[in-house]
Amino acid sequence: MERRELHAVLSEAGVADGYYRIEGVHEPVPTPTDFLFLRQASDGAWETGVYERGTYEVIARHPSEQVACAHLLHLLL
């Protein structure tokens, strides 16, 4: 699964838009105060984590977009 597919699955499952941010695919405006995220790091790895009180905290780093998407899906469902 890639990011766009993940977004579709989360939408179909009824996960609220403000619960998550997927870089380049789903970036809610205004930015919620806290949410789970999926993003690509500067070194090419993929990261999942939580944003709280203005700070990004990486929970896990992943070797591929597919693995990162599966992890975010697990966290949200």
N, C-alpha and C positions, 0 to 999 in steps of 0.2 A: 504494500500500500504506500502511496506517495501522499504528499501534503494535501492536494486537492481532494483526493479520495477520502482522506481522513476527515477533512472538513465536512464533506457530504454525509459521511457516516454519523458524525457527531450531531449534525443538524437533524438528520432523520431520527436519531435517538432522543431528540428533544433537549440536548445539553444547551443550557443558556449561553448566549453569545459572550457574555462578560466573564465566563468561567475560564476561558482559554484564549491564547494568542498563538497563531501559527504564522511565522515570519513569511511575508510575501503573499499570503493567502487569506488570512483572517486576522485583521488588526483593528479591533473595535475602537470607535471614537465616540465619546471621549474615552480615554484610557481608564479602565477600571482600577480601583485601589489595590486589588490583589487578584492574581490569576495564575494558572499554569501556562507554561510556554514551551514552544519548540522552535529552535533557531539553529542556524549553521554558524559555527565558530570560525574565527579567522584562519585557523589551521585546517579547515575543511571537515572537521568532525561535526557531528550533530549533537545538540544539547537539549535536554528537557529539564525543566525546573519550575520554580515558583517565584513570582514577583510579589513582594510585600513591602509596603511602606517605602516605596521608591528604590528598592534594592532587588536586583536579580540574584537568585541563589540557584546555582546549577545542582540538580539532584544526580544526574547521570550524563555521561558522554557516550556517544554511540558511533560505530564505524560507518553506518549508512543511514540514509533518510528513512528507509523501510523499517529498520530496527527502532529508530527514534519515534516514528509514527505509532508503531505497535506499543511502545512504552507509554506515550501520551494517552492513547486509547485506553490502556489498562488503568491509568491513573484517573481518568474521567468517568469510566463506566464501572 
